[in-house]
Amino acid sequence: QVQVKESGGGSVQAGGSLRLSCVASGYSFSRYGMRWYRQSPGKEREWVGGFSSADGNTNYADSVKGRFTISKDRVKNTVYLQMNSLKPEDTAVYYCTALGYWGQGTQVTVSS
């Protein structure tokens, strides 16, 4: 059974950084890839970035490009989302997803 679990959220001031983690079990992101999404209150879920196994490329939404970086630890089967230069508009619940499975999300709050 596939499970994904996010962690690492918290509250920071604008300009700060956070690193989110997504641990996968019953699944190898090396074979199938993984994506990050986020959702703010009253808004639709938004794709943040991710990578696929098909081409190995990592892509980002324009809103986070240059500030967020996705990295992988194959030994730990964990994917990280390093978020720098955070802005209040980055406030959201962040989710990772793989093969249609979603984690419970982790809250990120950025204050001005």
NORNORMO-V999954 format. One record per backbone hydrogen bond with DSSP energy under -1.0 kcal/mol. NH is the residue of the N-H (numbers start at 1). CO is the residue of the C=O. E is the energy in kcal/mol with one decimal. If there is no record, write none. Layout:
NH/CO/E
NH/CO/E
This chain:
3/25/-2.3
5/23/-1.8
7/21/-1.8
12/109/-2.6
14/111/-2.7
15/86/-3.1
16/13/-2.2
18/83/-2.1
20/81/-2.5
21/7/-2.7
22/79/-2.1
23/5/-2.5
24/77/-2.0
25/3/-2.7
31/28/-1.4
32/28/-1.6
33/29/-2.5
34/51/-1.8
35/97/-2.2
36/49/-3.5
37/95/-2.8
38/46/-2.3
39/93/-1.9
43/40/-2.3
46/38/-3.7
48/36/-3.0
49/36/-1.5
50/59/-2.1
51/34/-2.3
56/52/-1.2
59/50/-2.7
61/48/-2.7
64/61/-1.6
65/61/-1.4
67/64/-2.4
68/64/-2.2
69/82/-2.4
71/80/-1.7
73/78/-2.9
78/73/-2.0
79/22/-2.5
80/71/-2.8
81/20/-2.4
82/69/-3.2
83/18/-3.3
84/67/-2.0
86/16/-2.3
90/87/-2.4
91/88/-1.8
92/108/-1.9
93/39/-2.5
94/106/-2.9
95/37/-2.8
97/35/-2.4
98/101/-2.1
101/98/-2.7
103/96/-1.7
106/94/-1.9
108/92/-2.8
109/10/-2.7
111/12/-2.6
